[in-house]
Amino acid sequence: MYPTTLNTNEVKNAAGVEVEFQRLSTSERQLVFFQVGEVPNNPHRLTVSHQETGSGLDLKRSSLVRIDKTIPGQVDTTKTAKIEAYCVVRVPLGQLTTYTEVSNAVAELMSTMASRGLSTTILYDGTGYGAEALINGSL
């Protein structure tokens, strides 16, 4: 369960500095947070949502954690640019009795995003193999 305020290192930027968020809205299947102190015309949002489809053995849940960040354009400074980063996990609920393999898949994704080789340290700076590929478009 997410707390109402994310202000004790739950979210960090590339420099490892805490970014504080406050809950903006809550519905049955979605939470939206805004960055504390954000510039009004440059929203910075963290969204968590879930959707279930199918039934019985075909029941599936898609869960999303997403950051949307609007920044001033760096080329055309009269425009804004929106950066979207998100992780989706699709869970075949109707075929599972435990979440062990779902936990393994999420752990594997997180580790490739935030580590490199023999590293045992979480890399927030975008230099993990997976993060580097997403940021630079490299393989």
MODELLER restraints for C-alpha pairs under 7 A, 6 or more apart:
rsr = mdl.restraints
at = mdl.atoms
rsr.add(forms.Gaussian(group=physical.xy_distance, feature=features.Distance(at['CA:4:A'], at['CA:22:A']), mean=6.21, stdev=0.5))
rsr.add(forms.Gaussian(group=physical.xy_distance, feature=features.Distance(at['CA:4:A'], at['CA:23:A']), mean=5.28, stdev=0.5))
rsr.add(forms.Gaussian(group=physical.xy_distance, feature=features.Distance(at['CA:5:A'], at['CA:21:A']), mean=5.94, stdev=0.5))
rsr.add(forms.Gaussian(group=physical.xy_distance, feature=features.Distance(at['CA:5:A'], at['CA:22:A']), mean=4.58, stdev=0.5))
rsr.add(forms.Gaussian(group=physical.xy_distance, feature=features.Distance(at['CA:5:A'], at['CA:23:A']), mean=6.18, stdev=0.5))
rsr.add(forms.Gaussian(group=physical.xy_distance, feature=features.Distance(at['CA:6:A'], at['CA:20:A']), mean=5.53, stdev=0.5))
rsr.add(forms.Gaussian(group=physical.xy_distance, feature=features.Distance(at['CA:6:A'], at['CA:21:A']), mean=5.00, stdev=0.5))
rsr.add(forms.Gaussian(group=physical.xy_distance, feature=features.Distance(at['CA:6:A'], at['CA:22:A']), mean=6.25, stdev=0.5))
rsr.add(forms.Gaussian(group=physical.xy_distance, feature=features.Distance(at['CA:7:A'], at['CA:20:A']), mean=4.73, stdev=0.5))
rsr.add(forms.Gaussian(group=physical.xy_distance, feature=features.Distance(at['CA:7:A'], at['CA:21:A']), mean=6.57, stdev=0.5))
rsr.add(forms.Gaussian(group=physical.xy_distance, feature=features.Distance(at['CA:9:A'], at['CA:18:A']), mean=5.15, stdev=0.5))
rsr.add(forms.Gaussian(group=physical.xy_distance, feature=features.Distance(at['CA:11:A'], at['CA:18:A']), mean=5.77, stdev=0.5))
rsr.add(forms.Gaussian(group=physical.xy_distance, feature=features.Distance(at['CA:11:A'], at['CA:19:A']), mean=5.49, stdev=0.5))
rsr.add(forms.Gaussian(group=physical.xy_distance, feature=features.Distance(at['CA:11:A'], at['CA:20:A']), mean=6.97, stdev=0.5))
rsr.add(forms.Gaussian(group=physical.xy_distance, feature=features.Distance(at['CA:12:A'], at['CA:18:A']), mean=4.31, stdev=0.5))
rsr.add(forms.Gaussian(group=physical.xy_distance, feature=features.Distance(at['CA:12:A'], at['CA:19:A']), mean=5.33, stdev=0.5))
rsr.add(forms.Gaussian(group=physical.xy_distance, feature=features.Distance(at['CA:13:A'], at['CA:19:A']), mean=6.54, stdev=0.5))
rsr.add(forms.Gaussian(group=physical.xy_distance, feature=features.Distance(at['CA:13:A'], at['CA:124:A']), mean=6.76, stdev=0.5))
rsr.add(forms.Gaussian(group=physical.xy_distance, feature=features.Distance(at['CA:14:A'], at['CA:124:A']), mean=4.81, stdev=0.5))
rsr.add(forms.Gaussian(group=physical.xy_distance, feature=features.Distance(at['CA:14:A'], at['CA:125:A']), mean=4.10, stdev=0.5))
rsr.add(forms.Gaussian(group=physical.xy_distance, feature=features.Distance(at['CA:14:A'], at['CA:126:A']), mean=6.51, stdev=0.5))
rsr.add(forms.Gaussian(group=physical.xy_distance, feature=features.Distance(at['CA:15:A'], at['CA:124:A']), mean=6.61, stdev=0.5))
rsr.add(forms.Gaussian(group=physical.xy_distance, feature=features.Distance(at['CA:15:A'], at['CA:125:A']), mean=5.92, stdev=0.5))
rsr.add(forms.Gaussian(group=physical.xy_distance, feature=features.Distance(at['CA:16:A'], at['CA:124:A']), mean=5.82, stdev=0.5))
rsr.add(forms.Gaussian(group=physical.xy_distance, feature=features.Distance(at['CA:20:A'], at['CA:35:A']), mean=5.79, stdev=0.5))
rsr.add(forms.Gaussian(group=physical.xy_distance, feature=features.Distance(at['CA:20:A'], at['CA:36:A']), mean=5.57, stdev=0.5))
rsr.add(forms.Gaussian(group=physical.xy_distance, feature=features.Distance(at['CA:21:A'], at['CA:33:A']), mean=5.79, stdev=0.5))
rsr.add(forms.Gaussian(group=physical.xy_distance, feature=features.Distance(at['CA:21:A'], at['CA:34:A']), mean=5.31, stdev=0.5))
rsr.add(forms.Gaussian(group=physical.xy_distance, feature=features.Distance(at['CA:21:A'], at['CA:35:A']), mean=4.28, stdev=0.5))
rsr.add(forms.Gaussian(group=physical.xy_distance, feature=features.Distance(at['CA:21:A'], at['CA:36:A']), mean=5.26, stdev=0.5))
rsr.add(forms.Gaussian(group=physical.xy_distance, feature=features.Distance(at['CA:22:A'], at['CA:33:A']), mean=5.23, stdev=0.5))
rsr.add(forms.Gaussian(group=physical.xy_distance, feature=features.Distance(at['CA:22:A'], at['CA:34:A']), mean=5.49, stdev=0.5))
rsr.add(forms.Gaussian(group=physical.xy_distance, feature=features.Distance(at['CA:22:A'], at['CA:35:A']), mean=6.38, stdev=0.5))
rsr.add(forms.Gaussian(group=physical.xy_distance, feature=features.Distance(at['CA:22:A'], at['CA:36:A']), mean=6.22, stdev=0.5))
rsr.add(forms.Gaussian(group=physical.xy_distance, feature=features.Distance(at['CA:23:A'], at['CA:32:A']), mean=6.00, stdev=0.5))
rsr.add(forms.Gaussian(group=physical.xy_distance, feature=features.Distance(at['CA:23:A'], at['CA:33:A']), mean=4.19, stdev=0.5))
rsr.add(forms.Gaussian(group=physical.xy_distance, feature=features.Distance(at['CA:23:A'], at['CA:34:A']), mean=6.41, stdev=0.5))
rsr.add(forms.Gaussian(group=physical.xy_distance, feature=features.Distance(at['CA:24:A'], at['CA:32:A']), mean=5.44, stdev=0.5))
rsr.add(forms.Gaussian(group=physical.xy_distance, feature=features.Distance(at['CA:24:A'], at['CA:33:A']), mean=4.90, stdev=0.5))
rsr.add(forms.Gaussian(group=physical.xy_distance, feature=features.Distance(at['CA:24:A'], at['CA:34:A']), mean=6.02, stdev=0.5))
rsr.add(forms.Gaussian(group=physical.xy_distance, feature=features.Distance(at['CA:25:A'], at['CA:31:A']), mean=5.89, stdev=0.5))
rsr.add(forms.Gaussian(group=physical.xy_distance, feature=features.Distance(at['CA:25:A'], at['CA:32:A']), mean=5.23, stdev=0.5))
rsr.add(forms.Gaussian(group=physical.xy_distance, feature=features.Distance(at['CA:26:A'], at['CA:32:A']), mean=6.54, stdev=0.5))
rsr.add(forms.Gaussian(group=physical.xy_distance, feature=features.Distance(at['CA:29:A'], at['CA:49:A']), mean=5.53, stdev=0.5))
rsr.add(forms.Gaussian(group=physical.xy_distance, feature=features.Distance(at['CA:29:A'], at['CA:50:A']), mean=5.42, stdev=0.5))
rsr.add(forms.Gaussian(group=physical.xy_distance, feature=features.Distance(at['CA:30:A'], at['CA:48:A']), mean=5.57, stdev=0.5))
rsr.add(forms.Gaussian(group=physical.xy_distance, feature=features.Distance(at['CA:30:A'], at['CA:49:A']), mean=4.20, stdev=0.5))
rsr.add(forms.Gaussian(group=physical.xy_distance, feature=features.Distance(at['CA:30:A'], at['CA:50:A']), mean=6.64, stdev=0.5))
rsr.add(forms.Gaussian(group=physical.xy_distance, feature=features.Distance(at['CA:31:A'], at['CA:47:A']), mean=5.67, stdev=0.5))
rsr.add(forms.Gaussian(group=physical.xy_distance, feature=features.Distance(at['CA:31:A'], at['CA:48:A']), mean=5.17, stdev=0.5))
rsr.add(forms.Gaussian(group=physical.xy_distance, feature=features.Distance(at['CA:31:A'], at['CA:49:A']), mean=6.43, stdev=0.5))
rsr.add(forms.Gaussian(group=physical.xy_distance, feature=features.Distance(at['CA:32:A'], at['CA:45:A']), mean=6.78, stdev=0.5))
rsr.add(forms.Gaussian(group=physical.xy_distance, feature=features.Distance(at['CA:32:A'], at['CA:46:A']), mean=5.81, stdev=0.5))
rsr.add(forms.Gaussian(group=physical.xy_distance, feature=features.Distance(at['CA:32:A'], at['CA:47:A']), mean=4.50, stdev=0.5))
rsr.add(forms.Gaussian(group=physical.xy_distance, feature=features.Distance(at['CA:32:A'], at['CA:48:A']), mean=6.57, stdev=0.5))
rsr.add(forms.Gaussian(group=physical.xy_distance, feature=features.Distance(at['CA:33:A'], at['CA:45:A']), mean=5.55, stdev=0.5))
rsr.add(forms.Gaussian(group=physical.xy_distance, feature=features.Distance(at['CA:33:A'], at['CA:46:A']), mean=5.03, stdev=0.5))
rsr.add(forms.Gaussian(group=physical.xy_distance, feature=features.Distance(at['CA:33:A'], at['CA:47:A']), mean=6.31, stdev=0.5))
rsr.add(forms.Gaussian(group=physical.xy_distance, feature=features.Distance(at['CA:34:A'], at['CA:44:A']), mean=5.84, stdev=0.5))
rsr.add(forms.Gaussian(group=physical.xy_distance, feature=features.Distance(at['CA:34:A'], at['CA:45:A']), mean=4.75, stdev=0.5))
rsr.add(forms.Gaussian(group=physical.xy_distance, feature=features.Distance(at['CA:34:A'], at['CA:46:A']), mean=6.51, stdev=0.5))
rsr.add(forms.Gaussian(group=physical.xy_distance, feature=features.Distance(at['CA:35:A'], at['CA:44:A']), mean=5.57, stdev=0.5))
rsr.add(forms.Gaussian(group=physical.xy_distance, feature=features.Distance(at['CA:35:A'], at['CA:45:A']), mean=6.41, stdev=0.5))
rsr.add(forms.Gaussian(group=physical.xy_distance, feature=features.Distance(at['CA:38:A'], at['CA:44:A']), mean=6.66, stdev=0.5))
rsr.add(forms.Gaussian(group=physical.xy_distance, feature=features.Distance(at['CA:42:A'], at['CA:70:A']), mean=4.77, stdev=0.5))
rsr.add(forms.Gaussian(group=physical.xy_distance, feature=features.Distance(at['CA:42:A'], at['CA:71:A']), mean=5.72, stdev=0.5))
rsr.add(forms.Gaussian(group=physical.xy_distance, feature=features.Distance(at['CA:43:A'], at['CA:69:A']), mean=6.19, stdev=0.5))
rsr.add(forms.Gaussian(group=physical.xy_distance, feature=features.Distance(at['CA:43:A'], at['CA:70:A']), mean=5.56, stdev=0.5))
rsr.add(forms.Gaussian(group=physical.xy_distance, feature=features.Distance(at['CA:44:A'], at['CA:68:A']), mean=5.73, stdev=0.5))
rsr.add(forms.Gaussian(group=physical.xy_distance, feature=features.Distance(at['CA:44:A'], at['CA:69:A']), mean=4.37, stdev=0.5))
rsr.add(forms.Gaussian(group=physical.xy_distance, feature=features.Distance(at['CA:44:A'], at['CA:70:A']), mean=6.17, stdev=0.5))
rsr.add(forms.Gaussian(group=physical.xy_distance, feature=features.Distance(at['CA:45:A'], at['CA:67:A']), mean=5.63, stdev=0.5))
rsr.add(forms.Gaussian(group=physical.xy_distance, feature=features.Distance(at['CA:45:A'], at['CA:68:A']), mean=5.14, stdev=0.5))
rsr.add(forms.Gaussian(group=physical.xy_distance, feature=features.Distance(at['CA:45:A'], at['CA:69:A']), mean=6.39, stdev=0.5))
rsr.add(forms.Gaussian(group=physical.xy_distance, feature=features.Distance(at['CA:46:A'], at['CA:66:A']), mean=5.59, stdev=0.5))
rsr.add(forms.Gaussian(group=physical.xy_distance, feature=features.Distance(at['CA:46:A'], at['CA:67:A']), mean=4.60, stdev=0.5))
rsr.add(forms.Gaussian(group=physical.xy_distance, feature=features.Distance(at['CA:46:A'], at['CA:68:A']), mean=6.57, stdev=0.5))
rsr.add(forms.Gaussian(group=physical.xy_distance, feature=features.Distance(at['CA:47:A'], at['CA:65:A']), mean=5.77, stdev=0.5))
rsr.add(forms.Gaussian(group=physical.xy_distance, feature=features.Distance(at['CA:47:A'], at['CA:66:A']), mean=5.08, stdev=0.5))
rsr.add(forms.Gaussian(group=physical.xy_distance, feature=features.Distance(at['CA:47:A'], at['CA:67:A']), mean=6.48, stdev=0.5))
rsr.add(forms.Gaussian(group=physical.xy_distance, feature=features.Distance(at['CA:48:A'], at['CA:64:A']), mean=5.56, stdev=0.5))
rsr.add(forms.Gaussian(group=physical.xy_distance, feature=features.Distance(at['CA:48:A'], at['CA:65:A']), mean=4.60, stdev=0.5))
rsr.add(forms.Gaussian(group=physical.xy_distance, feature=features.Distance(at['CA:48:A'], at['CA:66:A']), mean=6.45, stdev=0.5))
rsr.add(forms.Gaussian(group=physical.xy_distance, feature=features.Distance(at['CA:49:A'], at['CA:63:A']), mean=5.80, stdev=0.5))
rsr.add(forms.Gaussian(group=physical.xy_distance, feature=features.Distance(at['CA:49:A'], at['CA:64:A']), mean=5.25, stdev=0.5))
rsr.add(forms.Gaussian(group=physical.xy_distance, feature=features.Distance(at['CA:49:A'], at['CA:65:A']), mean=6.79, stdev=0.5))
rsr.add(forms.Gaussian(group=physical.xy_distance, feature=features.Distance(at['CA:50:A'], at['CA:61:A']), mean=6.75, stdev=0.5))
rsr.add(forms.Gaussian(group=physical.xy_distance, feature=features.Distance(at['CA:50:A'], at['CA:62:A']), mean=5.64, stdev=0.5))
rsr.add(forms.Gaussian(group=physical.xy_distance, feature=features.Distance(at['CA:50:A'], at['CA:63:A']), mean=4.39, stdev=0.5))
rsr.add(forms.Gaussian(group=physical.xy_distance, feature=features.Distance(at['CA:50:A'], at['CA:64:A']), mean=6.33, stdev=0.5))
rsr.add(forms.Gaussian(group=physical.xy_distance, feature=features.Distance(at['CA:51:A'], at['CA:61:A']), mean=5.56, stdev=0.5))
rsr.add(forms.Gaussian(group=physical.xy_distance, feature=features.Distance(at['CA:51:A'], at['CA:62:A']), mean=5.27, stdev=0.5))
rsr.add(forms.Gaussian(group=physical.xy_distance, feature=features.Distance(at['CA:51:A'], at['CA:63:A']), mean=6.57, stdev=0.5))
rsr.add(forms.Gaussian(group=physical.xy_distance, feature=features.Distance(at['CA:52:A'], at['CA:60:A']), mean=5.57, stdev=0.5))
rsr.add(forms.Gaussian(group=physical.xy_distance, feature=features.Distance(at['CA:52:A'], at['CA:61:A']), mean=4.27, stdev=0.5))
rsr.add(forms.Gaussian(group=physical.xy_distance, feature=features.Distance(at['CA:52:A'], at['CA:62:A']), mean=6.34, stdev=0.5))
rsr.add(forms.Gaussian(group=physical.xy_distance, feature=features.Distance(at['CA:53:A'], at['CA:59:A']), mean=5.81, stdev=0.5))
rsr.add(forms.Gaussian(group=physical.xy_distance, feature=features.Distance(at['CA:53:A'], at['CA:60:A']), mean=5.38, stdev=0.5))
rsr.add(forms.Gaussian(group=physical.xy_distance, feature=features.Distance(at['CA:53:A'], at['CA:61:A']), mean=6.42, stdev=0.5))
rsr.add(forms.Gaussian(group=physical.xy_distance, feature=features.Distance(at['CA:54:A'], at['CA:60:A']), mean=6.22, stdev=0.5))
rsr.add(forms.Gaussian(group=physical.xy_distance, feature=features.Distance(at['CA:56:A'], at['CA:94:A']), mean=5.52, stdev=0.5))
rsr.add(forms.Gaussian(group=physical.xy_distance, feature=features.Distance(at['CA:57:A'], at['CA:94:A']), mean=3.88, stdev=0.5))
rsr.add(forms.Gaussian(group=physical.xy_distance, feature=features.Distance(at['CA:57:A'], at['CA:95:A']), mean=5.61, stdev=0.5))
rsr.add(forms.Gaussian(group=physical.xy_distance, feature=features.Distance(at['CA:58:A'], at['CA:94:A']), mean=5.35, stdev=0.5))
rsr.add(forms.Gaussian(group=physical.xy_distance, feature=features.Distance(at['CA:59:A'], at['CA:92:A']), mean=6.18, stdev=0.5))
rsr.add(forms.Gaussian(group=physical.xy_distance, feature=features.Distance(at['CA:59:A'], at['CA:93:A']), mean=5.43, stdev=0.5))
rsr.add(forms.Gaussian(group=physical.xy_distance, feature=features.Distance(at['CA:59:A'], at['CA:94:A']), mean=4.65, stdev=0.5))
rsr.add(forms.Gaussian(group=physical.xy_distance, feature=features.Distance(at['CA:60:A'], at['CA:90:A']), mean=6.81, stdev=0.5))
rsr.add(forms.Gaussian(group=physical.xy_distance, feature=features.Distance(at['CA:60:A'], at['CA:91:A']), mean=5.53, stdev=0.5))
rsr.add(forms.Gaussian(group=physical.xy_distance, feature=features.Distance(at['CA:60:A'], at['CA:92:A']), mean=4.47, stdev=0.5))
rsr.add(forms.Gaussian(group=physical.xy_distance, feature=features.Distance(at['CA:60:A'], at['CA:93:A']), mean=5.15, stdev=0.5))
rsr.add(forms.Gaussian(group=physical.xy_distance, feature=features.Distance(at['CA:60:A'], at['CA:94:A']), mean=6.65, stdev=0.5))
rsr.add(forms.Gaussian(group=physical.xy_distance, feature=features.Distance(at['CA:61:A'], at['CA:90:A']), mean=5.66, stdev=0.5))
rsr.add(forms.Gaussian(group=physical.xy_distance, feature=features.Distance(at['CA:61:A'], at['CA:91:A']), mean=5.19, stdev=0.5))
rsr.add(forms.Gaussian(group=physical.xy_distance, feature=features.Distance(at['CA:61:A'], at['CA:92:A']), mean=6.65, stdev=0.5))
rsr.add(forms.Gaussian(group=physical.xy_distance, feature=features.Distance(at['CA:61:A'], at['CA:93:A']), mean=6.66, stdev=0.5))
rsr.add(forms.Gaussian(group=physical.xy_distance, feature=features.Distance(at['CA:62:A'], at['CA:88:A']), mean=6.67, stdev=0.5))
rsr.add(forms.Gaussian(group=physical.xy_distance, feature=features.Distance(at['CA:62:A'], at['CA:89:A']), mean=5.73, stdev=0.5))
rsr.add(forms.Gaussian(group=physical.xy_distance, feature=features.Distance(at['CA:62:A'], at['CA:90:A']), mean=4.42, stdev=0.5))
rsr.add(forms.Gaussian(group=physical.xy_distance, feature=features.Distance(at['CA:62:A'], at['CA:91:A']), mean=6.41, stdev=0.5))
rsr.add(forms.Gaussian(group=physical.xy_distance, feature=features.Distance(at['CA:63:A'], at['CA:88:A']), mean=5.61, stdev=0.5))
rsr.add(forms.Gaussian(group=physical.xy_distance, feature=features.Distance(at['CA:63:A'], at['CA:89:A']), mean=5.31, stdev=0.5))
rsr.add(forms.Gaussian(group=physical.xy_distance, feature=features.Distance(at['CA:63:A'], at['CA:90:A']), mean=6.45, stdev=0.5))
rsr.add(forms.Gaussian(group=physical.xy_distance, feature=features.Distance(at['CA:64:A'], at['CA:86:A']), mean=6.90, stdev=0.5))
rsr.add(forms.Gaussian(group=physical.xy_distance, feature=features.Distance(at['CA:64:A'], at['CA:87:A']), mean=5.75, stdev=0.5))
rsr.add(forms.Gaussian(group=physical.xy_distance, feature=features.Distance(at['CA:64:A'], at['CA:88:A']), mean=4.59, stdev=0.5))
rsr.add(forms.Gaussian(group=physical.xy_distance, feature=features.Distance(at['CA:64:A'], at['CA:89:A']), mean=6.65, stdev=0.5))
rsr.add(forms.Gaussian(group=physical.xy_distance, feature=features.Distance(at['CA:65:A'], at['CA:86:A']), mean=5.63, stdev=0.5))
rsr.add(forms.Gaussian(group=physical.xy_distance, feature=features.Distance(at['CA:65:A'], at['CA:87:A']), mean=5.47, stdev=0.5))
rsr.add(forms.Gaussian(group=physical.xy_distance, feature=features.Distance(at['CA:65:A'], at['CA:88:A']), mean=6.74, stdev=0.5))
rsr.add(forms.Gaussian(group=physical.xy_distance, feature=features.Distance(at['CA:66:A'], at['CA:85:A']), mean=5.77, stdev=0.5))
rsr.add(forms.Gaussian(group=physical.xy_distance, feature=features.Distance(at['CA:66:A'], at['CA:86:A']), mean=4.10, stdev=0.5))
rsr.add(forms.Gaussian(group=physical.xy_distance, feature=features.Distance(at['CA:66:A'], at['CA:87:A']), mean=6.45, stdev=0.5))
rsr.add(forms.Gaussian(group=physical.xy_distance, feature=features.Distance(at['CA:67:A'], at['CA:84:A']), mean=5.88, stdev=0.5))
rsr.add(forms.Gaussian(group=physical.xy_distance, feature=features.Distance(at['CA:67:A'], at['CA:85:A']), mean=5.24, stdev=0.5))
rsr.add(forms.Gaussian(group=physical.xy_distance, feature=features.Distance(at['CA:67:A'], at['CA:86:A']), mean=6.16, stdev=0.5))
rsr.add(forms.Gaussian(group=physical.xy_distance, feature=features.Distance(at['CA:68:A'], at['CA:82:A']), mean=6.82, stdev=0.5))
rsr.add(forms.Gaussian(group=physical.xy_distance, feature=features.Distance(at['CA:68:A'], at['CA:83:A']), mean=5.75, stdev=0.5))
rsr.add(forms.Gaussian(group=physical.xy_distance, feature=features.Distance(at['CA:68:A'], at['CA:84:A']), mean=4.66, stdev=0.5))
rsr.add(forms.Gaussian(group=physical.xy_distance, feature=features.Distance(at['CA:68:A'], at['CA:85:A']), mean=6.57, stdev=0.5))
rsr.add(forms.Gaussian(group=physical.xy_distance, feature=features.Distance(at['CA:69:A'], at['CA:82:A']), mean=5.63, stdev=0.5))
rsr.add(forms.Gaussian(group=physical.xy_distance, feature=features.Distance(at['CA:69:A'], at['CA:83:A']), mean=5.14, stdev=0.5))
rsr.add(forms.Gaussian(group=physical.xy_distance, feature=features.Distance(at['CA:69:A'], at['CA:84:A']), mean=6.56, stdev=0.5))
rsr.add(forms.Gaussian(group=physical.xy_distance, feature=features.Distance(at['CA:70:A'], at['CA:80:A']), mean=6.47, stdev=0.5))
rsr.add(forms.Gaussian(group=physical.xy_distance, feature=features.Distance(at['CA:70:A'], at['CA:81:A']), mean=5.58, stdev=0.5))
rsr.add(forms.Gaussian(group=physical.xy_distance, feature=features.Distance(at['CA:70:A'], at['CA:82:A']), mean=4.32, stdev=0.5))
rsr.add(forms.Gaussian(group=physical.xy_distance, feature=features.Distance(at['CA:70:A'], at['CA:83:A']), mean=6.26, stdev=0.5))
rsr.add(forms.Gaussian(group=physical.xy_distance, feature=features.Distance(at['CA:71:A'], at['CA:80:A']), mean=5.55, stdev=0.5))
rsr.add(forms.Gaussian(group=physical.xy_distance, feature=features.Distance(at['CA:71:A'], at['CA:81:A']), mean=5.36, stdev=0.5))
rsr.add(forms.Gaussian(group=physical.xy_distance, feature=features.Distance(at['CA:71:A'], at['CA:82:A']), mean=6.37, stdev=0.5))
rsr.add(forms.Gaussian(group=physical.xy_distance, feature=features.Distance(at['CA:72:A'], at['CA:79:A']), mean=6.34, stdev=0.5))
rsr.add(forms.Gaussian(group=physical.xy_distance, feature=features.Distance(at['CA:72:A'], at['CA:80:A']), mean=4.45, stdev=0.5))
rsr.add(forms.Gaussian(group=physical.xy_distance, feature=features.Distance(at['CA:72:A'], at['CA:81:A']), mean=6.12, stdev=0.5))
rsr.add(forms.Gaussian(group=physical.xy_distance, feature=features.Distance(at['CA:73:A'], at['CA:79:A']), mean=5.26, stdev=0.5))
rsr.add(forms.Gaussian(group=physical.xy_distance, feature=features.Distance(at['CA:73:A'], at['CA:80:A']), mean=4.70, stdev=0.5))
rsr.add(forms.Gaussian(group=physical.xy_distance, feature=features.Distance(at['CA:73:A'], at['CA:81:A']), mean=5.39, stdev=0.5))
rsr.add(forms.Gaussian(group=physical.xy_distance, feature=features.Distance(at['CA:112:A'], at['CA:128:A']), mean=6.35, stdev=0.5))
rsr.add(forms.Gaussian(group=physical.xy_distance, feature=features.Distance(at['CA:112:A'], at['CA:129:A']), mean=5.83, stdev=0.5))
rsr.add(forms.Gaussian(group=physical.xy_distance, feature=features.Distance(at['CA:112:A'], at['CA:130:A']), mean=5.18, stdev=0.5))
rsr.add(forms.Gaussian(group=physical.xy_distance, feature=features.Distance(at['CA:113:A'], at['CA:128:A']), mean=5.15, stdev=0.5))
rsr.add(forms.Gaussian(group=physical.xy_distance, feature=features.Distance(at['CA:113:A'], at['CA:129:A']), mean=5.96, stdev=0.5))
rsr.add(forms.Gaussian(group=physical.xy_distance, feature=features.Distance(at['CA:113:A'], at['CA:130:A']), mean=4.11, stdev=0.5))
rsr.add(forms.Gaussian(group=physical.xy_distance, feature=features.Distance(at['CA:113:A'], at['CA:131:A']), mean=4.73, stdev=0.5))
rsr.add(forms.Gaussian(group=physical.xy_distance, feature=features.Distance(at['CA:114:A'], at['CA:122:A']), mean=5.33, stdev=0.5))
rsr.add(forms.Gaussian(group=physical.xy_distance, feature=features.Distance(at['CA:114:A'], at['CA:123:A']), mean=4.79, stdev=0.5))
rsr.add(forms.Gaussian(group=physical.xy_distance, feature=features.Distance(at['CA:114:A'], at['CA:124:A']), mean=6.50, stdev=0.5))
rsr.add(forms.Gaussian(group=physical.xy_distance, feature=features.Distance(at['CA:114:A'], at['CA:128:A']), mean=4.42, stdev=0.5))
rsr.add(forms.Gaussian(group=physical.xy_distance, feature=features.Distance(at['CA:114:A'], at['CA:131:A']), mean=6.68, stdev=0.5))
rsr.add(forms.Gaussian(group=physical.xy_distance, feature=features.Distance(at['CA:115:A'], at['CA:121:A']), mean=6.83, stdev=0.5))
rsr.add(forms.Gaussian(group=physical.xy_distance, feature=features.Distance(at['CA:115:A'], at['CA:122:A']), mean=5.89, stdev=0.5))
rsr.add(forms.Gaussian(group=physical.xy_distance, feature=features.Distance(at['CA:115:A'], at['CA:123:A']), mean=5.81, stdev=0.5))
rsr.add(forms.Gaussian(group=physical.xy_distance, feature=features.Distance(at['CA:115:A'], at['CA:128:A']), mean=4.39, stdev=0.5))
rsr.add(forms.Gaussian(group=physical.xy_distance, feature=features.Distance(at['CA:115:A'], at['CA:129:A']), mean=6.62, stdev=0.5))
rsr.add(forms.Gaussian(group=physical.xy_distance, feature=features.Distance(at['CA:116:A'], at['CA:128:A']), mean=5.16, stdev=0.5))
rsr.add(forms.Gaussian(group=physical.xy_distance, feature=features.Distance(at['CA:116:A'], at['CA:129:A']), mean=5.91, stdev=0.5))
rsr.add(forms.Gaussian(group=physical.xy_distance, feature=features.Distance(at['CA:126:A'], at['CA:132:A']), mean=5.54, stdev=0.5))
rsr.add(forms.Gaussian(group=physical.xy_distance, feature=features.Distance(at['CA:133:A'], at['CA:139:A']), mean=5.78, stdev=0.5))
